[in-house]
């Protein structure tokens, strides 16, 4: 019998923990709980859960410090669940190594979806099969990362080198938010100029080629003030 996917909730508010625990158990996850950052870190070390749901406002240490400490020795998926909804908090958490960010109040379906995406991405990254040999599918859009080709409705779309590298970066992290800084580092290996302006220009050009309606994108989703994600 296969073991259940395990989720660690690091959250000091008992009602929130109970609500999330109930939703996760209903989806057949195994659930661990911690009220403080230090207790959560110790549970990660001792139980090795598959994914962590982390609040940023903890009584003993800031959630950002938890991310930094865990990232020193583990790439376990971390999904932030926080009342902090400012763009700078989201960008900081993601740049520090969080995999996704859900703002309170939240939808259970959204949280479950973000958890599944984080786990799926983690499994793909840690598998022995190179990501470059996969085909990423989003609706009727297919990105062949091995052949460096892109198709919509089986019709090939011709992209410039930068457009393809931008789309490939999003495809390798399908469903996951990539911040402007992360994209610049991945696509250009630098972030020394107005990255948000540059990205808007290239994302706009890419959308005109791959989106059915560039004004209402369904593939490349904007996370306002934070970055972009490829729809899953």
Sine and cosine of phi, psi and omega as CSV:
sin_phi,cos_phi,sin_psi,cos_psi,sin_omega,cos_omega
0.00,0.00,0.73,-0.68,0.01,-1.00
-0.96,0.27,0.65,-0.76,0.02,-1.00
-0.96,0.27,0.44,-0.90,0.00,-1.00
-0.96,0.29,0.48,-0.87,0.14,-0.99
-0.92,0.39,0.77,-0.64,-0.09,-1.00
-0.97,-0.23,0.68,-0.73,-0.01,-1.00
-0.83,-0.56,0.76,-0.65,0.09,-1.00
-0.98,-0.22,0.84,-0.55,0.06,-1.00
-0.99,-0.17,0.89,-0.46,0.09,-1.00
-0.96,-0.29,0.98,-0.18,-0.16,-0.99
-0.40,-0.92,0.77,-0.63,-0.06,-1.00
-1.00,0.04,-0.24,0.97,0.01,-1.00
-1.00,0.03,0.93,-0.37,-0.07,-1.00
-0.85,0.52,-0.67,0.75,0.02,-1.00
-0.88,0.48,-0.62,0.79,0.03,-1.00
-0.92,0.39,-0.69,0.72,0.02,-1.00
-0.86,0.52,-0.72,0.70,-0.02,-1.00
-0.88,0.47,-0.68,0.73,-0.01,-1.00
-0.89,0.45,-0.74,0.67,-0.01,-1.00
-0.92,0.39,-0.68,0.73,0.02,-1.00
-0.84,0.54,-0.71,0.70,-0.01,-1.00
-0.88,0.48,-0.68,0.73,0.00,-1.00
-0.91,0.43,-0.66,0.75,-0.03,-1.00
-0.94,0.35,-0.68,0.74,0.03,-1.00
-0.88,0.47,-0.61,0.79,0.05,-1.00
-0.89,0.45,-0.40,0.92,0.05,-1.00
-0.99,-0.14,0.23,0.97,0.10,-0.99
0.95,0.32,0.50,0.86,0.15,-0.99
-1.00,0.00,0.48,-0.88,0.21,-0.98
-1.00,0.01,0.66,-0.75,-0.16,-0.99
-0.84,-0.54,0.73,-0.69,0.17,-0.99
-0.90,-0.43,0.45,-0.89,-0.05,-1.00
-0.71,-0.70,0.57,-0.82,0.10,-0.99
-0.60,-0.80,0.61,-0.80,-0.01,-1.00
-1.00,-0.08,-0.32,0.95,-0.05,-1.00
-0.78,-0.63,0.29,-0.96,0.02,-1.00
-0.90,0.43,-0.67,0.74,-0.03,-1.00
-0.91,0.40,-0.66,0.75,0.06,-1.00
-0.88,0.47,-0.64,0.77,0.01,-1.00
-0.90,0.44,-0.70,0.71,0.02,-1.00
-0.87,0.48,-0.68,0.74,0.02,-1.00
-0.89,0.46,-0.60,0.80,0.03,-1.00
-0.94,0.34,-0.56,0.83,0.08,-1.00
-0.88,0.47,-0.68,0.73,0.00,-1.00
-0.91,0.41,-0.69,0.73,-0.13,-0.99
-1.00,0.09,-0.51,0.86,-0.13,-0.99
-0.92,-0.39,-0.25,0.97,0.02,-1.00
0.75,0.67,0.87,0.49,0.03,-1.00
-0.91,0.42,0.25,-0.97,-0.03,-1.00
-0.99,0.17,-0.45,0.89,-0.01,-1.00
-0.40,-0.92,0.45,-0.89,0.00,-1.00
-0.87,-0.49,0.73,-0.69,0.20,-0.98
-0.97,-0.23,0.86,-0.50,-0.18,-0.98
-0.83,-0.56,0.82,-0.57,0.18,-0.98
-0.99,0.11,0.55,-0.84,0.00,-1.00
-1.00,0.05,-0.46,0.89,-0.05,-1.00
-1.00,-0.08,0.98,0.19,-0.03,-1.00
-0.98,-0.19,0.42,-0.91,-0.11,-0.99
-0.94,0.33,-0.46,0.89,-0.11,-0.99
-0.97,-0.26,-0.41,0.91,-0.02,-1.00
-0.33,-0.94,0.46,-0.89,0.00,-1.00
-0.95,0.31,0.57,-0.82,0.00,-1.00
-0.85,0.52,-0.50,0.86,0.04,-1.00
-0.87,0.49,-0.61,0.79,0.02,-1.00
-0.93,0.38,-0.57,0.82,0.06,-1.00
-0.89,0.45,-0.71,0.70,0.02,-1.00
-0.85,0.53,-0.77,0.64,-0.05,-1.00
-0.86,0.51,-0.70,0.72,-0.03,-1.00
-0.91,0.40,-0.71,0.70,-0.02,-1.00
-0.91,0.42,-0.63,0.78,-0.04,-1.00
-0.93,0.37,-0.23,0.97,0.08,-1.00
-0.93,0.38,-0.38,0.92,-0.09,-1.00
-0.62,-0.78,0.02,1.00,-0.03,-1.00
-0.51,-0.86,0.56,-0.83,0.10,-0.99
-0.95,-0.31,0.41,0.91,0.03,-1.00
-0.81,0.59,0.69,-0.72,0.02,-1.00
-0.88,0.48,0.71,-0.70,0.02,-1.00
-0.82,-0.58,0.87,-0.50,0.06,-1.00
-0.94,-0.33,0.87,-0.50,0.01,-1.00
-0.98,0.20,0.71,-0.70,0.12,-0.99
-0.79,-0.61,0.98,-0.22,-0.19,-0.98
-0.58,-0.81,0.46,-0.89,0.11,-0.99
-0.98,0.20,-0.21,0.98,0.04,-1.00
-0.96,0.27,0.95,-0.32,-0.09,-1.00
-0.95,-0.30,0.09,1.00,-0.03,-1.00
-0.95,0.30,0.54,-0.84,-0.05,-1.00
-0.85,0.52,-0.63,0.77,-0.06,-1.00
-0.90,0.44,-0.56,0.83,0.03,-1.00
-0.93,0.37,-0.67,0.74,0.02,-1.00
-0.90,0.44,-0.73,0.68,-0.01,-1.00
-0.88,0.48,-0.71,0.70,-0.01,-1.00
-0.87,0.48,-0.72,0.69,-0.01,-1.00
-0.89,0.46,-0.70,0.71,-0.02,-1.00
-0.93,0.37,-0.65,0.76,0.02,-1.00
-0.93,0.37,-0.44,0.90,0.04,-1.00
-0.98,0.19,-0.22,0.97,0.07,-1.00
0.81,-0.59,0.04,1.00,0.10,-0.99
-0.92,0.39,0.50,-0.87,-0.03,-1.00
-1.00,0.00,-0.46,0.89,-0.01,-1.00
-0.31,-0.95,0.16,-0.99,-0.12,-0.99
-0.58,-0.82,0.87,-0.49,0.05,-1.00
-0.88,-0.48,0.76,-0.65,-0.08,-1.00
-0.99,-0.15,0.70,-0.72,0.11,-0.99
-0.98,0.20,0.59,-0.81,-0.13,0.99
-0.92,0.38,0.47,-0.88,-0.17,-0.98
-0.71,-0.70,0.33,-0.95,0.10,-1.00
-1.00,-0.03,0.73,-0.68,0.04,-1.00
-0.86,0.51,-0.68,0.74,-0.01,-1.00
-0.88,0.48,-0.64,0.77,0.04,-1.00
-0.90,0.43,-0.70,0.71,-0.01,-1.00
-0.88,0.47,-0.73,0.69,0.02,-1.00
-0.87,0.49,-0.67,0.74,0.02,-1.00
-0.87,0.48,-0.70,0.71,0.00,-1.00
-0.91,0.42,-0.60,0.80,0.06,-1.00
-0.89,0.46,-0.72,0.69,-0.03,-1.00
-0.90,0.44,-0.64,0.77,0.04,-1.00
-0.89,0.46,-0.71,0.70,-0.01,-1.00
-0.88,0.48,-0.66,0.75,0.01,-1.00
-0.92,0.38,-0.70,0.71,-0.01,-1.00
-0.88,0.48,-0.68,0.73,0.02,-1.00
-0.91,0.42,-0.64,0.77,0.01,-1.00
-0.89,0.45,-0.68,0.74,0.00,-1.00
-0.90,0.43,-0.66,0.75,-0.03,-1.00
-0.91,0.41,-0.66,0.75,-0.01,-1.00
-0.92,0.39,-0.62,0.79,-0.09,-1.00
-1.00,0.03,-0.11,0.99,-0.02,-1.00
-0.96,0.28,0.28,-0.96,0.00,-1.00
-0.97,0.23,-0.33,0.95,-0.01,-1.00
-0.98,0.18,0.84,-0.54,-0.01,-1.00
-0.88,0.48,0.66,-0.75,0.02,-1.00
-0.88,0.48,-0.51,0.86,-0.04,-1.00
-0.90,0.43,-0.22,0.98,-0.02,-1.00
-0.98,-0.20,0.27,0.96,-0.02,-1.00
-0.95,-0.31,0.33,-0.94,0.16,-0.99
-0.94,-0.33,0.80,-0.60,-0.01,-1.00
-0.99,-0.17,0.77,-0.63,-0.05,-1.00
-0.88,-0.48,0.75,-0.66,0.12,-0.99
-0.74,-0.67,0.97,-0.23,-0.08,-1.00
0.88,0.48,-0.81,-0.59,0.02,-1.00
-1.00,-0.10,0.25,0.97,0.04,-1.00
-0.98,-0.19,0.77,-0.64,0.02,-1.00
-0.83,-0.56,0.80,-0.60,0.07,-1.00
-0.93,-0.36,0.92,-0.39,0.03,-1.00
-1.00,-0.03,0.98,-0.18,-0.10,-0.99
-0.97,0.26,-0.30,0.95,0.05,-1.00
-0.99,0.13,-0.69,0.73,-0.05,-1.00
-1.00,0.00,-0.12,0.99,-0.05,-1.00
0.84,0.54,0.73,0.68,0.00,-1.00
-0.76,-0.65,0.50,-0.87,-0.04,-1.00
-0.78,-0.62,0.70,-0.72,-0.03,-1.00
-0.74,-0.67,0.60,-0.80,0.21,-0.98
-0.79,-0.62,0.81,-0.58,-0.12,-0.99
0.80,0.60,0.62,0.79,0.05,-1.00
0.92,0.38,0.16,0.99,0.07,-1.00
-0.98,-0.21,0.80,-0.60,-0.06,-1.00
-0.94,0.35,0.67,-0.74,0.05,-1.00
-0.94,-0.33,0.79,-0.61,-0.04,-1.00
-1.00,-0.07,0.85,-0.53,-0.04,-1.00
-0.90,-0.43,0.43,-0.90,0.17,-0.99
-0.95,0.31,0.19,-0.98,-0.01,-1.00
-0.86,0.50,-0.72,0.70,-0.02,-1.00
-0.92,0.39,-0.67,0.75,0.03,-1.00
-0.86,0.50,-0.68,0.73,0.00,-1.00
-0.91,0.41,-0.68,0.73,-0.02,-1.00
-0.90,0.44,-0.60,0.80,0.06,-1.00
-0.90,0.43,-0.74,0.68,0.00,-1.00
-0.91,0.42,-0.63,0.77,0.00,-1.00
-0.91,0.42,-0.62,0.79,0.04,-1.00
-0.88,0.47,-0.68,0.73,0.04,-1.00
-0.92,0.38,-0.62,0.78,-0.03,-1.00
-0.92,0.40,-0.63,0.77,0.01,-1.00
-0.91,0.41,-0.30,0.95,0.01,-1.00
-0.86,-0.52,0.60,0.80,-0.13,-0.99
-0.78,0.63,0.76,-0.65,0.01,-1.00
1.00,0.07,-0.20,0.98,-0.06,-1.00
-0.98,-0.21,0.65,-0.76,0.08,-1.00
-0.94,0.35,0.76,-0.65,0.20,-0.98
-0.93,-0.36,0.80,-0.60,0.02,-1.00
-0.96,0.29,0.28,-0.96,0.05,-1.00
-0.82,0.57,-0.68,0.74,-0.02,-1.00
-0.89,0.45,-0.68,0.73,0.00,-1.00
-0.90,0.45,-0.65,0.76,0.01,-1.00
-0.92,0.39,-0.69,0.72,0.01,-1.00
-0.87,0.49,-0.65,0.76,0.00,-1.00
-0.92,0.40,-0.62,0.78,-0.05,-1.00
-0.97,0.26,-0.68,0.74,-0.12,-0.99
-1.00,0.05,-0.69,0.72,-0.06,-1.00
-0.94,-0.35,-0.18,0.98,-0.05,-1.00
0.87,0.49,0.49,0.87,0.07,-1.00
-0.27,-0.96,0.25,-0.97,0.08,-1.00
-0.50,-0.87,0.77,0.63,-0.14,-0.99
-0.99,-0.11,-0.05,1.00,0.06,-1.00
-0.78,-0.62,-0.10,-0.99,-0.11,-0.99
-0.90,0.44,1.00,0.06,-0.13,-0.99
-0.90,0.44,-0.62,0.78,-0.04,-1.00
-0.91,0.41,-0.64,0.77,0.04,-1.00
-0.91,0.41,-0.71,0.70,0.00,-1.00
-0.87,0.49,-0.69,0.72,0.00,-1.00
-0.91,0.42,-0.65,0.76,0.03,-1.00
-0.85,0.52,-0.65,0.76,0.00,-1.00
-0.90,0.44,-0.76,0.65,-0.05,-1.00
-0.95,0.32,-0.62,0.79,0.05,-1.00
-0.90,0.44,-0.64,0.77,0.05,-1.00
-0.88,0.48,-0.70,0.72,0.02,-1.00
-0.91,0.42,-0.65,0.76,0.00,-1.00
-0.91,0.41,-0.68,0.73,0.01,-1.00
-0.88,0.47,-0.60,0.80,0.01,-1.00
-0.89,0.45,-0.40,0.92,-0.01,-1.00
-1.00,-0.05,-0.55,0.83,-0.14,-0.99
-0.94,-0.33,-0.35,0.94,-0.08,-1.00
-1.00,0.05,0.65,-0.76,0.12,-0.99
-0.86,0.51,-0.63,0.78,0.07,-1.00
-0.68,-0.74,0.98,-0.19,-0.06,-1.00
-0.84,0.54,-0.43,0.90,0.00,-1.00
-0.97,0.25,-0.35,0.94,0.03,-1.00
-0.78,-0.62,0.95,0.32,-0.13,-0.99
-0.90,0.43,0.65,-0.76,0.06,-1.00
-0.91,-0.42,-0.25,0.97,-0.01,-1.00
-0.99,-0.17,-0.85,0.53,-0.01,-1.00
-0.99,-0.10,0.95,-0.31,-0.10,-1.00
-0.99,-0.14,0.76,-0.65,0.04,-1.00
-0.99,0.11,0.79,-0.61,0.20,-0.98
-0.98,-0.18,0.98,-0.17,-0.23,-0.97
-0.78,0.63,0.83,-0.56,0.04,-1.00
0.97,0.25,-0.06,1.00,-0.09,-1.00
-0.91,-0.42,-0.82,0.58,-0.05,-1.00
0.19,-0.98,-0.60,-0.80,-0.06,-1.00
-0.64,-0.77,0.33,-0.94,0.16,-0.99
-0.61,-0.79,0.48,-0.88,0.12,-0.99
-1.00,0.03,0.81,-0.59,-0.04,-1.00
-0.84,0.55,0.65,-0.76,0.06,-1.00
-0.93,-0.37,0.00,0.00,0.00,0.00
